[in-house]
Amino acid sequence: GCGKTTVFGLKVPHDWATGEILEDVVLLFSLKLRDAHLWKAKTTVDLLGLDNLGLEAGEPQQIAEFIKDHPNQVMIACDGLDEGKVKKSSLLWKMLERQSAILPPEIRLLVTSRPCSIVTKLDKSCHFDRRAELTGFSQEQAKSFIHKY
């Protein structure tokens, strides 16, 4: 590939965690969409996998409340939209369309995908503030990135 998962699935969370970028983001979630068709998410806790983080009882719900109350401080990185079979009726699709009743539209979304039919369908029903195209790493850039991370 050209580095979508490496840049947005590894580098962006790393740089955020070390305070290099997105200083106003308090929570960053990274979702791998490859198996999204298997998800049965009906709540924020389900969608973000909060029950699988080893949190204390009640903490997943507290995080969900924070997301609801402070959506501008939350970012969800969705990696590989083209790899998952995302159903239009799913909570994930509604989140991408900014029509989910449980996830406020002010949440920042970062979606990676190769060009494909699902992206074309999503383009017709969603507004994206920015688009970027990755052209990949040069040989020297790849070595530097691998060494650094």
Helices and strands as residue ranges (DSSP letters): H 4-4, I 5-11, H 12-17, E 27-32, G 33-38, H 44-47, G 50-52, H 59-69, G 71-73, E 74-79, H 91-96, E 108-111, H 117-125, H 139-148
